[in-house]
Amino acid sequence: MEENNEIFEGQTFEGLLKDIYTNSKRKEAQIQILITELKPMIKNIGDAVIIVPLIKDYMEIAVKNDEALIKMAAIVQKAQNRSVGEDGNLLLTEAEKEQLITQVQKVGELIDG
């Protein structure tokens, strides 16, 4: 399987890697903007106690989303190293299929909020 073959409808492995990189860079910029905008609002320790956990939660969600995409990419890469069936589909074990489905569901849950 080549990197430009579809791993699922409309998505290639190369595209998945590009999405991971783009998401990571975009989240980095968003977090920096968020911190920059919230910094002037912190006038005392009470403000920090309220605002800092919000930043922490936002960062954790971004990290979990990236981790799920990276795990999905690892599964796909592992599958690429295997043989391809007669119908052109990857030969995944049932455990790998379940793991892939679980990761896709986690990404969907993170996106939905």
C-alpha positions in Angstrom: 0.0 0.0 0.0 1.4 3.4 -0.9 1.0 6.5 1.1 -1.4 8.1 -1.4 -3.9 5.2 -1.3 -7.1 5.9 0.6 -7.2 4.4 4.1 -10.8 5.4 4.4 -13.2 7.5 2.2 -11.4 10.7 1.2 -8.4 10.2 3.5 -4.9 9.0 2.6 -2.1 8.1 5.0 -0.2 11.1 3.8 -3.3 13.3 4.4 -3.7 11.9 7.9 -0.1 12.7 8.7 -0.6 16.2 7.3 -3.8 16.6 9.4 -1.9 15.6 12.5 0.9 18.1 11.8 -1.6 20.9 10.8 -3.8 20.3 13.9 -0.8 20.3 16.2 0.5 23.6 14.8 -3.0 25.2 14.8 -3.6 24.1 18.4 -0.2 25.5 19.4 -1.2 28.9 17.9 -4.7 28.8 19.4 -3.3 28.1 22.8 -0.8 30.9 22.5 -3.5 33.3 21.5 -5.8 32.1 24.3 -3.0 32.6 26.9 -2.2 36.0 25.4 -5.8 37.1 25.6 -6.4 35.8 29.1 -3.1 37.0 30.6 -4.4 40.6 31.1 -7.5 39.3 32.9 -5.4 37.8 35.7 -5.1 40.6 38.2 -4.7 38.5 41.4 -4.4 34.9 42.6 -8.2 34.5 42.6 -8.4 35.3 38.9 -5.5 32.8 38.2 -7.4 30.1 40.1 -10.4 30.5 37.8 -8.6 31.0 34.4 -5.6 28.6 34.6 -7.8 25.5 34.9 -9.6 26.6 31.7 -6.4 26.8 29.8 -5.3 23.4 31.2 -8.5 21.8 30.1 -8.2 23.2 26.6 -4.6 22.0 26.4 -5.5 18.5 27.6 -8.3 18.2 25.0 -5.9 19.2 22.3 -3.3 16.7 23.4 -5.8 13.9 23.6 -7.1 14.7 20.1 -3.5 14.6 18.7 -2.8 11.4 20.6 -5.8 9.7 19.1 -4.8 10.8 15.6 -1.2 9.6 16.1 -2.5 6.2 17.4 -4.7 5.9 14.3 -1.7 6.7 12.1 0.4 4.1 13.8 -2.3 1.5 13.2 -2.5 2.5 9.5 1.3 2.5 9.2 1.5 -1.0 10.7 -1.2 -2.2 8.3 0.8 -0.7 5.4 3.6 -3.0 6.2 1.3 -6.0 5.8 0.2 -7.6 2.6 -2.9 -6.3 0.7 -5.8 -8.7 -0.1 -7.0 -9.6 -3.5 -9.7 -6.9 -3.3 -7.0 -4.3 -2.5 -8.1 -4.0 1.1 -5.6 -4.1 4.0 -5.5 -7.4 5.9 -6.1 -6.3 9.5 -6.6 -8.5 12.4 -9.9 -8.3 14.3 -8.0 -6.7 17.3 -6.5 -4.0 15.0 -9.9 -3.3 13.4 -11.4 -2.9 16.9 -8.5 -0.6 17.9 -8.9 1.5 14.8 -12.7 1.8 15.3 -12.1 2.8 19.0 -9.6 5.5 18.0 -11.9 6.9 15.3 -14.7 7.0 17.9 -12.5 8.8 20.4 -11.6 11.4 17.8 -15.3 11.9 17.0 -16.1 12.3 20.7 -13.3 14.9 21.1 -14.5 16.8 18.1 -18.1 16.7 19.3 -17.1 18.1 22.6 
